[in-house]
Amino acid sequence: MRLAPFEYLAPESLNEALAAKANLGAKAVWLAGGTDLLPRAKQGLAQPQTVISLKHLCAELSAVSQDDGKLQIGALAVIADVANHPTVQGRLPGLSEALHAIGALTLQQRVGTLGGNLCADTRCLYYNQSQEWRAGLAPCFKLAGEVCHAGGEGVERCRSVNQSDGAVMLSALDARVLLAGEKGQRSLPLEDFFTGQGETPIAMEADELLLGVEVALPPDGSGSAYERLALRGAIDYPLASAAAAISLEDGAVSTVRVALGAVFAAPLLLKDAVAPLLGQAPDEAALAQAAQRAGRHAGPFLVDNVRADLQWRKEMAPVPMRRALERALARARGTS
């Protein structure tokens, strides 16, 4: 599959890059590692008139630094560099696990970026095919049509799936994203960065660029963990994933956040499912019950797509959630 012709820009500074995007708007797309954009362009799913390369901004947007109890990660930070960072491994082990789960080792070490993983398009068995394959189908919602081939007749929205490993764990860690555009910079919670709409899954304006991610470092007595189910142990996208972050005070849960991934168009934060754990010193049974509640609460959002049908997702969603909760709690207690 060949790429369609496009104009290529490689601005030397952030201001130059933002000015170019403000001028071109939706006609232009950002290029970092290209692991999501280039395959979609070859499939005809992305047809940019202009590609704006960020290669000259790597030094500015790839740092991983700690300040005032927060970890700042540049959007162009290579995945392996973030996963192997001492602060991430020591204070945010779940994030290290999630990033190590992304794609192949060569992708993690060379071209894959944290920002690219967060901005990756939602995926679908019918959408992520060649132009020739899709020619036999009516255009779907993601291609400005009026049908969802994954959902069948009567479905009024796109049912594509967010399969980003990093997004799920960072949602559980209550991360924030920093965006820059023509009107300046803004920060918003990661949970607001994802719209939950498969057609337009990312809440970025046409002129904006993701600059980085900020995560508050948890206090002592905290733990996090990431679990996923996939066809193979490496390379594959997850079919279902879960992230958990827990903090303890005097042996009782003071904060807990969990998220399910690869089951909906955005990571699913399930705050009510784990609320009964607050103030408790939970045992395995309590964690199993929380995982089952998470599966039930997620039920209305689950989709039948990307090689996992709806019934499988309903039955299996509690499994990675229970595993993530158990390991996060063990880490918070210092027993893992």
N, C-alpha and C positions, 0 to 999 in steps of 0.2 A: 504494500500500500504506500502510495506516494503522498507527500505533503503538497497541498495546494499552495500556489505562490502567495507570498505576503511580504510586506515591508518589515525590515529588521532595524531596530534601534537599540543602542547600547549606551544609555546616558552615563555620564561620569560622576554624577552626584545625585543625592536624594532629591534635592530641589528640582534638578533638571528632569528626573524621572517623573516626579509628581506633576510638573508642568506639562510634560508630554501626554500623560494620561488624562489630565484635565482637558486638554485640547481635543483628544481623540475619543474619550469616553469609552462606550461599549465596543467601539470599533477595534480597540486594542486590548491585548491581554498581557499579563505579566508572565515572564519566563524565569524560573529559578532552576531547579534540577531538571524539570521537564518530564518527570516520570508519570505524571497524570496528564498533562497537556498534550504532549507529543503523540501518545497512542490515540487520544481522542481526536486530534487533528487528522491523523492518518485514517481514522474511521469516518471522518466527515462529521463528527459530533461537535467539533469546534472548528469554526471557519473564520479565524481572525484576519482582518485586513492588515493589522500591524502587530508585531510581537515586540514587546519591550523587555530586553534582557536585563537582569539585575546583577550580572556578573561583576560589575565594577563596584557594587555596593556591599559585597561580601564582608569586607573588613569592618564596615559600619554596622551591619545588621546580623552578624553571626556570633557576637559575644555572649558568653554565659557568665553572669556576674551576680554578686550578692550584696544587698544594701538594705539596711534598716529592717532586717528580718524578712526580706523578700528576695526571691530569686527571679532575675530578669533573664529571659532567653530570647535572643534575636531570631527573627523569622527565618533567616538564612542559615542558622546554625545547623550543621550536618547532624543527622539523627544519631549516629554513633557517638559523636562528641558530647551530645547532651546525655545520652544513656549512660556513658562511662564517666561523666563528671562526678568527682568525689562527693559534692553536696547532694546531687541527685541520688547517687547510690546509697549515701548514708542517711539522708533525711526524707527522700521521696522514692523509696525503692519500687513502689508500684509504677511510677512513671518510667523508671529504668526498664522494668519488665515490659511495659507496653511498647516502648520504643524498640526494644530488642526483638519484638514480635513482628515488626513491619518488614515485609518483603524479604529479599535475600541480603546476605551480608554485604555484598558489593554495593547494593543500593544504599544501605545504612551508612556505609563508610565513605562513599564517594559523591553521590548526587542527590540522595534524598534529604530534604530539609524539613524541619519541624513545621514551618509555615506551610509548606507544600502539603504535608500530611493533613493539616487542619483544613486547608482549602480544597482538598480533593473533592471532585464531584461525586454526587450520589451515583450508585450503580444499579443496574437492572439487567436481567437475562436477555431482555428484548432490545433494550437501548444500546448496550455495549456490544454491538455487532457491526460488521462491515456495512457499507452503504448498499452493496449488492444484496446482502441478506435482508436488510430492512426494507428494500424496495418492494417486497411482497406484502408489506403491512401498511396500514394507514398511519400517518404521523401521530405519535403519542404526545402527551401533555408536555414532555420535556423538549419536544421538537415542534412546539406551537400547534399541536393537533388537539383533538377532542376525545381521546381515548387512552386508557391505560391497559396495555396488553397483559400486564401482570395481574391486574385486578379484575379484568373481564368487563362485561356489560354492566352498566349502572354505576360503576365507580366514577366519582366526580373529581378525583385528585390523583396525582402521580404517586405511585407506591414504590418508588426507588428507595435504596437503602444507603445510609451512611455507614461505611465500613472502616472508618479511621480508627486505628488503635489508640493513637495519641489523644484524640478528642474525648474518648470515653474516660480515660484516666484523669485528664486535666479537668474535665467537668466535675468528677468526684472530688478533686483537689480544690475546687472553687477558684479556678484560675480566671484571670482577666486577659483580654487582648487589647493591644494598642494599635489604633488605625490612624493613618495620615491621609489627608486629601486636600483639595483646594481650599476648604474652609478651616484647615488646621488639623490638630490631632484630637482624638477622642479615645476614651477607655470605656470598655463595657464588659460585663461578665461574659464568660465563655458561653454560658447557657443561652444568652441573648444573641450570640454570634450566629447560632444556628436557628433557622426559621422553622424547621419541621416540615417545610414544603419542598417536595422533591424537585419541582420545576425550578425553583430559585432557592437553593438550600442555605446560602450564605448571606448574612445581613450586611453586605458591604455596598457602598455607593459606587457608581461606575468610575469615579475618579480616585477611589481609595486604594491604599496599599496596606497590607498587614505588616507592621513593624516588629512586633514581638509579643511575647506572653509573659505575664507576671504571676508568680505563685507565692503566697504567703507560706513561709517555712513553718511547719507545725511545731508545737511545743514538745518537750520531753514527754514520754509516755504516749507517743503516737505511732501509728502504723498504717501502711497502705499496701494494696496488692491488686494485681491485674490477672484476670483469667480469660481464656478464650477457647472456643470450640471451632475447629476447622477440619477440612478434609485431610490435610497434611500438617505436620508439625512446623513446617517452614514454608515460606513463599506465599502460600494461599492467603486470601482475605479471610477474616473470621466469619463464621456463620452465626455466631452469637458470642458476645463477650460481656464481661462485667468488671467493674472497678469499685473498690471500697477504700474509704479513708476513715480512720477511727482515732479519737483521742480519749485518754482516760484521766480521771482525777480521783485519787484515793481508791483506785480499783474499779470505779464505776464509769460508764460511758458519758463523757461530757459533750462530745460532738461526733456525729457520724453522717457521712454522705456516701451514697451509692449511685451508680449509673449502669444501665444496660446499653450495650452497643450492638451494631449490625442487625438490628431488628426493626428499625424505623428510619425515617429520613433525617433524624438527629439523635444524638445520645439522649437516652431517657433518664432524667434524674427522678428518683423515686423516694422523695423525702418522707412521705407519710408511711411508707412501708417499713422504714427503720426507726421511726419516731418512738415506738414502744421500747427500744433499747436504751434510750436516754435515761440516765440515772440508775441504770442496772449494771450488775456484774454478770454479763450473760454467759450461759453455758452453751454447749453445742445444740441443744434442743431449741433454745431461744434464737440462735442464729439460723437454724434450719427453718423455723417459723417465719423469721424475717425474710428469708430468701423466697419462701412460698408466697408471702404477701407481695413481694416485689414482682413475682411472676404474674400474680392475679391483677395487680394494679397496672402492669404493662400490657395486659391482654388486649384492651381496645385499640392499642397502637400497633401491635405486631402485624407484619406484612408477610405475604406469601411470595417470596422472590429470592433471587441469588442462591439457588440450589438448596433451599430449605423451605419446606412448606409450612403453613400456618400451624398445623397440629404439632409438628415437631418442635417449632419454636415455643409453643405454649408449654409443652412438657419439659423442654430442656432449659428454658431461661433460668429457672431457679438453680440449676446445677453450677454454672460458673459463678453465680451470685453467692451461693453458700460457700464455695471454695475461697472466693475473694474475701468474704467476711471473716472466715476462720483464720486465714493467713494474716489479714490486717490486724485482727485482734491479738493473735500470737505475737506479732511484732510489737504492738503497743505494750504488751505485757513483758516483752523482752525474753520470750521463750522460743523465738524463731530467728 
